[in-house]
Amino acid sequence: MKLNINKKTALTVGIVVSIGLLLGALILSTGKEKAGDAHGGHAEQSAHTDEEHHGEKNKDAHADDQTHADKEHHDDAGQPKKGPHGGKLFSNDGYALEVTIFEQNTPPEFRLYAYQDGKPLAPSANQVSVNLERLGRAPQNFSFIAEKDYLKGNAIVEEPHSFKVSINAQHASKTYKFSYEQIEGRVSMDPQKRKQNGVEVQTAGPVTLKGNLNLLGEVRMNEDRMLQIVPRLAGVVETVTVNAGDKVSKGQVLAVISSQALVELRTEVLATQKRHALARSNFEREKKLWEEKISAEQDYLHARNTMQEAEISLQSAQQKLASLGAGMSAGGNLNRYEIRSPIAGTVTEKHISMGQSLKDDATIFTVADLSSVWVEVTIPAKDLSQVRTGQTATVNANAFDATADGKLSYVGAVMGEQTRSAKARLVLPNTKGNWYPGLTVSVALMSGEVEVPVAVSNEAIQTINERTTVFGSYGNQLEAKPVELGRSDGKYTEVLKGLQAGEVYVAKNSFLIKAELGKSAASHDH
């Protein structure tokens, strides 16, 4: 087949092919230049890195080590990588050190794991020291010994775990240095914000504590001013005039019962009164006749004896009524028996109702004078030497805000076989009726004074993550310090551990710092 191509078409095709060849040449040329530029740029960057971080060759090996440790093994946020044991992993020139704080079933301690080119190193092949810098404290140095597959620190890592860490390690005649900082339980607050929030500080130091023995107690009725009322006569209840909780006066009628036994007693009194009157009349007549020499002296003496016997019978019958608190009925109703309160007080118990048949020994009312109450406390055996009658005590209600002072009136002489403790009692005025029998109370028994080397105000003490805490103040920084507390007098508390004498702490409105710390959600980073 023969193609017919004219001159014009051939010219056009030639031009297109020429342009294509020219563009291909340009593209190949540009690629070579760019490849050359990229290589040159890398070399320039490498040279710049060496110059910037190393200076002259081998002039500062430590700077080289530190640069690699900081550059090669931190993530984008500047934090160390996590090692196989969950610790902070630092490395330089193939040597790596993992830093952990171990605190499972043991006080917190440093445990370090060493590696060379990713493989574990024997702990004994390393020499490591660690320096900690804390707010307000002198630096602390840790040395390490080989144990199992790790290096163990020689001291406890005290809380809080908030510090700057410097690490010096030696392996195979080379020295490696690493550092990091971790912060926990710390809040920043300048003086102006502290003033606005009413945050005040004090300096921890020696305080004279009033020696308080803190005990638990219970309010009880004063048994010296309480009585149980029994009818002393069997009968049927006709009326009841009071209820439990009512205040009564001395002699007030509490109930009325109908008693057949009372009828017999009153009838006996009436009979003896008549016999006595008759005997007295006979005596007076015989006496007059004897004086006039009309009758014999024997008749006079017989009449006198009869009268004396009648008087004795009358007195006996009257005393029986008096012992029951029942006189002769004014209305002639011999079976009416009024039960009256022997004292002024409050009806605390009532066990009587209308129509009830009572026995003579049934307890029907309990009346107590609550103008004073007892507070009964339990004294452990170890504290008995500090307790004696006459000591002053402060009583605080556990259920509401109420405080009163009293004196120890009784200390038991016998210890409980089960509790191994003794009972003690103090009498508390209760004119306002604030102290309810059955109320649990806290009793601070004054037992002398004692000076402690370090104490803080009670308002400074907070609980954070179930730990007793005081906020130390260091410039604008406030840091939570876990503390171990000792004795307290209700105003100041002894610090046994966690805060040193001379350290400044937040003494007022520390709860605001706790709230601020909660907002910041500071972590416990190990």
Secondary structure, DSSP 8 states (H G I E B T S, - for coil): ------HHHHHHHHHHHHHHHHHHHHHHHHHHHHHHHHHHHHHHHHHHHHHHHT-STTS-HHHHHHHHHHHHSB-TTS-BEE-TTSSEEEEETTEEEEEEEE-SSS--EEEEEEEETTEE--GGG-EEEEEEE-TTS--EEEEEEEETTEEEESS---S---EEEEEEEEETTEEEEEEEEE--SEEE--HHHHHHHT-EEEE-EEEEEEEEEEEEEEEEE-GGGEEEE--SS-EEEEEE---TT-EE-TT-EEEEEE-HHHHHHHHHHHHHHHHHHHHHHHHHHHHHHHHTTSS-HHHHHHHHHHHHHHHHHHHHHHHHHHHTT----TTS-TTEEEEE-SSSEEEEEE---TT-EE-TT---EEEE-TTEEEEEEEEEGGGGGG--TT-EEEEEESSSS-EEEEEEEEE-SS--TTT-EEEEEEEEE-TT----TT-EEEEEEEEEEEEEEEEEEGGG-EEETTEEEEEEEETTEEEEEE-EEEEE-SSEEEEEES--TT-EEEEESHHHHHHHHHHHT-----
